């Protein structure tokens, strides 16, 4: 019996030996420290600039790496290589934005990921406005042709002819050139504002318009005025002066173009039948305009064209409800503020409705310039405050409508604090992050494998013995 027992024990030992070896190897494999992962770092040059921006990425630290996989953050291309000489990469950025960059290094069976968040900043340069005019001077009435020579691919052109009668604004490349007739003598400054996604610039040129020539008629001097007659008075001693007929006042609904939160404007004024309004968001305020000391959803520059004068305008716009909630505020606290005369003035603002996660508002403005959509609390008071004007009789109190509730609202009576220009410090790239992905999976996989092998061994060892025991019984 002892011999059998020893023989059986020896047989069992040699049977279990390979399995025990596998278990020992797996235990050692599962206990690989995190420090054994490949070390990897990189730098890019340059990390900011106007598009198209080509960046050279160089690996600066590596240790036992078999392959490199680059992600450039713009969703266009991955670059993967196992060639040590090709581990560095070059990538062009053609769309403005801020992009993260990641490098994944693999050293079987381990890997590491090195990520630089907000690492690449691709920008757009503003266009450079320019134009020519022909002729440069002459007697009234003088027809002048203006031809755009702006560079930098502008997307909109805004002409001011300097005589206070007409603006011309267009986003059509084929209509960017303009012509204008000057009927009165004087020196006029013509300006062209060229705008693109990168900003705007302005060019100005003076124009000299001389008095019309004098002619002798029936012994009297009369002024030659295009499109009108010059008659003498009853005494025949002086010519009549022909006054231009001022257009009648009217009210027009104008759809506001551009990429801002503004939608429409109901404008009351003169000569507004062909009025065009463009509103563009402002990423950075001019140095002459101070920033508001309040949460600002959007700064907006409004440019009207093709009108004589504006008496008032009701501007409709909308703001995401989520943004208002992030400011811990209410829809009724949304205010439209206008910068004019060197100061910010809050406008009479009404909430029309709340629907589909957005707050729709209407504000009354005496004109167009630079605006800001903000939210304030009733206790927000600061230096340089301008109180909201009383509502116009043409605009009734608004009603805020949301699902299952209706709230009557009066014009907002908060005040807007304005402070010095807000300067946002330039933010550098976020700290890089390391990720050791394979290490975290290996212990779990190894543990499952070890448990499975152990369970099979126990089942193989004890189930036959139980069957033999049951047979003996």
TAPENOR-V637923 format. One record per pair of residues at least 4 apart in sequence whose C-alpha atoms are under 6 Angstrom apart, sorted by sequence separation. I is the first residue (numbers start at 1). J is the second residue. D is the distance in Angstrom with one decimal. If there is no record, write none. Layout:
I | J | D
I | J | D
This chain:
1 | 5 | 6.0
3 | 7 | 6.0
4 | 8 | 5.8
5 | 9 | 5.9
6 | 10 | 5.9
13 | 17 | 6.0
107 | 111 | 5.8
195 | 199 | 5.8
216 | 220 | 5.8
232 | 236 | 5.0
325 | 329 | 5.7
339 | 343 | 5.6
354 | 358 | 5.8
442 | 446 | 5.9
443 | 447 | 5.9
459 | 463 | 5.6
106 | 111 | 4.3
195 | 200 | 4.1
216 | 221 | 5.1
324 | 329 | 5.6
339 | 344 | 4.3
354 | 359 | 4.6
401 | 406 | 4.8
105 | 111 | 5.5
194 | 200 | 5.5
215 | 221 | 5.9
232 | 238 | 5.8
338 | 344 | 5.5
400 | 406 | 5.9
71 | 78 | 5.2
105 | 112 | 5.3
160 | 167 | 5.0
194 | 201 | 5.6
232 | 239 | 4.5
256 | 263 | 5.5
338 | 345 | 5.3
353 | 360 | 5.4
400 | 407 | 5.2
70 | 78 | 5.7
104 | 112 | 5.9
159 | 167 | 5.7
193 | 201 | 5.7
231 | 239 | 5.7
232 | 240 | 5.8
256 | 264 | 5.1
337 | 345 | 5.5
352 | 360 | 5.5
399 | 407 | 6.0
46 | 55 | 5.6
70 | 79 | 5.0
104 | 113 | 4.4
135 | 144 | 5.9
159 | 168 | 5.0
193 | 202 | 4.3
214 | 223 | 5.4
231 | 240 | 5.6
255 | 264 | 4.5
337 | 346 | 4.2
352 | 361 | 5.2
399 | 408 | 4.8
45 | 55 | 5.4
69 | 79 | 5.7
103 | 113 | 5.7
134 | 144 | 5.6
158 | 168 | 5.8
192 | 202 | 5.5
230 | 240 | 5.8
254 | 264 | 5.7
337 | 347 | 5.6
351 | 361 | 4.3
399 | 409 | 5.7
45 | 56 | 5.2
69 | 80 | 4.3
103 | 114 | 5.2
134 | 145 | 5.3
158 | 169 | 4.3
192 | 203 | 5.4
254 | 265 | 5.3
336 | 347 | 5.7
350 | 361 | 5.5
398 | 409 | 5.6
44 | 56 | 5.5
68 | 80 | 5.7
102 | 114 | 5.6
133 | 145 | 5.6
157 | 169 | 5.7
191 | 203 | 5.6
253 | 265 | 5.8
350 | 362 | 5.3
44 | 57 | 4.4
68 | 81 | 5.5
102 | 115 | 4.2
133 | 146 | 4.5
157 | 170 | 5.5
191 | 204 | 4.3
253 | 266 | 4.4
349 | 362 | 5.7
397 | 410 | 5.3
43 | 57 | 5.7
67 | 81 | 5.7
101 | 115 | 5.8
132 | 146 | 5.7
156 | 170 | 5.7
190 | 204 | 5.4
252 | 266 | 5.7
335 | 349 | 5.7
349 | 363 | 4.2
43 | 58 | 5.6
67 | 82 | 4.2
101 | 116 | 5.4
132 | 147 | 5.3
156 | 171 | 4.2
190 | 205 | 5.4
252 | 267 | 5.3
348 | 363 | 5.5
42 | 58 | 5.4
100 | 116 | 5.7
131 | 147 | 5.4
155 | 171 | 5.8
189 | 205 | 5.7
251 | 267 | 5.5
348 | 364 | 5.6
42 | 59 | 4.2
100 | 117 | 4.4
131 | 148 | 4.3
189 | 206 | 4.4
222 | 239 | 5.7
251 | 268 | 4.2
282 | 299 | 5.3
41 | 59 | 5.8
42 | 60 | 5.0
100 | 118 | 4.7
131 | 149 | 4.7
188 | 206 | 5.6
250 | 268 | 5.6
281 | 299 | 5.7
282 | 300 | 5.5
41 | 60 | 5.5
99 | 118 | 5.1
100 | 119 | 5.2
130 | 149 | 4.9
188 | 207 | 5.1
250 | 269 | 5.7
260 | 279 | 5.9
281 | 300 | 4.5
41 | 61 | 5.0
98 | 118 | 5.6
99 | 119 | 5.9
130 | 150 | 4.5
187 | 207 | 5.6
249 | 269 | 5.1
258 | 278 | 5.4
260 | 280 | 5.3
280 | 300 | 5.6
40 | 61 | 5.1
99 | 120 | 5.0
129 | 150 | 4.4
187 | 208 | 4.7
249 | 270 | 4.5
256 | 277 | 5.2
257 | 278 | 4.6
258 | 279 | 5.0
259 | 280 | 5.6
260 | 281 | 5.2
280 | 301 | 5.5
40 | 62 | 4.6
98 | 120 | 5.5
128 | 150 | 5.5
248 | 270 | 5.8
256 | 278 | 5.6
258 | 280 | 5.3
279 | 301 | 5.6
39 | 62 | 5.2
98 | 121 | 4.6
128 | 151 | 5.2
186 | 209 | 5.2
247 | 270 | 5.7
279 | 302 | 4.3
39 | 63 | 5.4
97 | 121 | 5.9
127 | 151 | 5.7
185 | 209 | 4.7
247 | 271 | 5.7
278 | 302 | 5.7
38 | 63 | 5.5
97 | 122 | 5.2
127 | 152 | 4.1
185 | 210 | 4.8
278 | 303 | 5.2
73 | 99 | 5.1
96 | 122 | 4.7
162 | 188 | 5.0
185 | 211 | 4.9
277 | 303 | 5.8
73 | 100 | 5.0
96 | 123 | 4.9
127 | 154 | 5.7
162 | 189 | 4.9
277 | 304 | 4.4
73 | 101 | 5.4
162 | 190 | 5.2
276 | 304 | 5.7
387 | 415 | 5.2
59 | 88 | 6.0
72 | 101 | 4.7
148 | 177 | 5.6
161 | 190 | 4.7
276 | 305 | 5.1
58 | 88 | 4.8
71 | 101 | 5.7
147 | 177 | 4.8
160 | 190 | 5.7
275 | 305 | 5.8
57 | 88 | 5.8
71 | 102 | 5.1
146 | 177 | 5.8
160 | 191 | 5.1
275 | 306 | 4.8
339 | 370 | 5.4
385 | 416 | 5.5
57 | 89 | 5.2
70 | 102 | 5.9
146 | 178 | 5.2
159 | 191 | 5.9
274 | 306 | 6.0
275 | 307 | 5.5
338 | 370 | 5.9
385 | 417 | 5.1
57 | 90 | 5.9
70 | 103 | 4.7
146 | 179 | 5.7
159 | 192 | 4.7
338 | 371 | 4.4
56 | 90 | 4.5
69 | 103 | 5.7
145 | 179 | 4.4
158 | 192 | 5.6
337 | 371 | 5.5
383 | 417 | 5.9
384 | 418 | 5.7
55 | 90 | 5.7
69 | 104 | 4.9
144 | 179 | 5.6
158 | 193 | 5.0
272 | 307 | 4.7
337 | 372 | 5.1
382 | 417 | 4.2
55 | 91 | 5.5
68 | 104 | 5.8
144 | 180 | 5.5
157 | 193 | 5.8
271 | 307 | 4.9
321 | 357 | 5.3
336 | 372 | 5.8
378 | 414 | 4.9
381 | 417 | 5.4
54 | 91 | 5.7
68 | 105 | 4.8
143 | 180 | 5.7
157 | 194 | 4.9
271 | 308 | 4.9
321 | 358 | 4.8
336 | 373 | 4.8
54 | 92 | 4.1
67 | 105 | 5.9
143 | 181 | 4.3
156 | 194 | 6.0
270 | 308 | 5.4
320 | 358 | 4.4
321 | 359 | 5.8
335 | 373 | 5.9
53 | 92 | 5.5
67 | 106 | 5.4
142 | 181 | 5.5
156 | 195 | 5.3
270 | 309 | 5.2
319 | 358 | 5.6
335 | 374 | 5.4
53 | 93 | 5.0
66 | 106 | 5.7
142 | 182 | 5.1
154 | 194 | 5.7
155 | 195 | 5.9
269 | 309 | 5.4
319 | 359 | 5.2
334 | 374 | 5.8
335 | 375 | 5.9
348 | 388 | 5.7
52 | 93 | 5.7
65 | 106 | 5.7
66 | 107 | 5.2
141 | 182 | 5.5
154 | 195 | 5.2
155 | 196 | 5.0
269 | 310 | 4.2
318 | 359 | 5.4
334 | 375 | 4.4
345 | 386 | 5.1
347 | 388 | 5.3
348 | 389 | 5.6
52 | 94 | 4.6
65 | 107 | 4.9
141 | 183 | 4.4
154 | 196 | 4.7
269 | 311 | 5.0
318 | 360 | 4.3
333 | 375 | 5.3
346 | 388 | 4.8
347 | 389 | 6.0
51 | 94 | 5.3
140 | 183 | 5.1
268 | 311 | 5.5
317 | 360 | 5.9
318 | 361 | 5.9
333 | 376 | 5.6
348 | 391 | 5.6
140 | 184 | 5.8
268 | 312 | 5.4
317 | 361 | 5.5
267 | 312 | 6.0
316 | 361 | 5.7
267 | 313 | 4.3
316 | 362 | 4.4
352 | 398 | 5.4
266 | 313 | 5.4
315 | 362 | 5.5
351 | 398 | 5.8
352 | 399 | 5.5
353 | 400 | 4.4
354 | 401 | 5.5
266 | 314 | 5.0
315 | 363 | 5.3
350 | 398 | 5.4
352 | 400 | 5.4
353 | 401 | 4.6
354 | 402 | 5.1
265 | 314 | 5.4
314 | 363 | 5.5
351 | 400 | 5.7
265 | 315 | 4.4
314 | 364 | 4.5
264 | 315 | 5.9
313 | 364 | 5.8
264 | 316 | 5.4
313 | 365 | 5.3
263 | 316 | 5.6
312 | 365 | 5.8
263 | 317 | 5.4
312 | 366 | 4.4
262 | 317 | 4.4
311 | 366 | 6.0
312 | 367 | 6.0
261 | 317 | 5.5
261 | 318 | 6.0
350 | 411 | 5.7
349 | 411 | 5.8
348 | 411 | 5.9
129 | 194 | 5.3
302 | 368 | 5.9
302 | 369 | 5.4
301 | 370 | 4.5
139 | 209 | 5.5
300 | 370 | 5.7
51 | 122 | 5.8
136 | 207 | 5.9
137 | 208 | 4.8
138 | 209 | 5.3
139 | 210 | 4.2
140 | 211 | 5.9
300 | 371 | 5.0
48 | 120 | 5.7
50 | 122 | 5.5
51 | 123 | 5.9
126 | 198 | 4.4
129 | 201 | 5.6
137 | 209 | 5.6
138 | 210 | 5.7
139 | 211 | 5.5
140 | 212 | 5.1
299 | 371 | 5.8
37 | 110 | 5.7
47 | 120 | 4.8
48 | 121 | 4.5
49 | 122 | 5.4
50 | 123 | 4.4
125 | 198 | 5.0
126 | 199 | 4.5
128 | 201 | 5.8
129 | 202 | 5.4
130 | 203 | 5.5
139 | 212 | 5.2
299 | 372 | 4.4
37 | 111 | 6.0
48 | 122 | 5.6
49 | 123 | 5.8
50 | 124 | 5.0
124 | 198 | 4.6
126 | 200 | 5.4
129 | 203 | 5.4
298 | 372 | 5.7
298 | 373 | 5.4
297 | 373 | 5.4
296 | 373 | 5.8
297 | 374 | 5.7
296 | 374 | 4.4
295 | 374 | 5.6
295 | 375 | 5.9
293 | 417 | 5.6
293 | 418 | 5.0
292 | 418 | 4.6
293 | 419 | 5.5
290 | 420 | 5.5
291 | 421 | 4.5
290 | 421 | 4.2
291 | 422 | 5.3
169 | 305 | 5.5
168 | 305 | 5.1
167 | 305 | 4.3
168 | 306 | 5.7
167 | 306 | 4.9
166 | 306 | 5.4
166 | 307 | 6.0
165 | 308 | 5.4
119 | 429 | 4.9
118 | 429 | 5.5
117 | 430 | 5.3
116 | 432 | 4.4
115 | 432 | 5.1
115 | 433 | 5.1
114 | 433 | 5.6
114 | 434 | 4.8
113 | 434 | 5.4
113 | 435 | 4.8
112 | 435 | 5.3
112 | 436 | 4.5
111 | 436 | 5.8
111 | 438 | 5.6
110 | 438 | 5.1
30 | 442 | 5.9
30 | 443 | 4.6
